Amino acid sequence: MTILLQVSGLAKSVYYYTLSKVDKDEKNKEIIGKIKEIFIYHKERYGYRRITLELRNQGYNVNHKKVYRIMVKLVLKPLKRNKRKYSSYKGTVGKIADNYINREFYAYKPNEKWYTDVTEFNLRGEKSYLSPILDGFNGEVISHNISKSANLEQINDMLNKAFDDRNLEGLIFHSDQGWQYQHQAYQQRLKNKGIKQSMSRKGNSMDNGMMENFFGILKTEMFYDQEDKYKTLDELILAIDDYINYYNLDFDTWRN
């Protein structure tokens, strides 16, 4: 080894550092294979955080920093996220509720904290709107409505599906200050079910961070940079519905 170092001109510390790097990846062959498998299976949708979670679900005790390093080395880049955001805020048109969540998004049991918002999909000038409800206990989509116009009928349909045969007394239901959530009819429906309404502060989108994260994941995984796949708006609406069913598959497995 001494002769090799002399010939190459490498310092001993550099040699051992290089050797350790090679050995590190040699030891990670199985993890590297699983990362590639998960990345391909989910159609290049997953970033290092979701791949780390999937690895742990499969019994691999792996640090997210290692997954990130390997994905950078292998140039496994998830489809980029576009930051455009639809807002239903129209000023104060009704009663503004207090913020009872205060960014403590996670719940200890189902139907303790729910979150909702509306997001827009713009397909070559044609628009559709998704209005879902997420459970803070596990992130499951409780109900959703996809409409070609953002209106109160859409919100009522979403509530009808969510309220069906559920005891929701004491539930905190959080949203932004969109006009739909300030509407008297919406607020009355929540009161009738014993639900406490909560709203984000004006101009603080991260007060509803659970919804922000879900919309970001959804659009990255099935819409942004993929618009050409959808020939019509109806085709896109079906794809959104299919994605939500796919997203909820993990929760069906967990429950069983």
Secondary structure, 3 states (H helix, E strand, C coil): CHHHHHHHCCCHHHHHHHHHHHHHHHHCHHHHHHHHHHHHHCCCCCCHHHHHHHHHHCCCCCCHHHHHHHHHHHCCCCCCCCCCCCCCCCCCCCCCCCCCCCCCCCCCCCCCEEEECCEEEEECCEEEEEEEEEECCCCCEEEEEEECCCCHHHHHHHHHHHHCCCCCCCCEEEECCCHHHHCHHHHHHHHHCCCEEEECCCCCHHHHHHHHHHHHHHHHHHCCCCHHHCCCHHHHHHHHHHHHHHHHHHHHHHHC
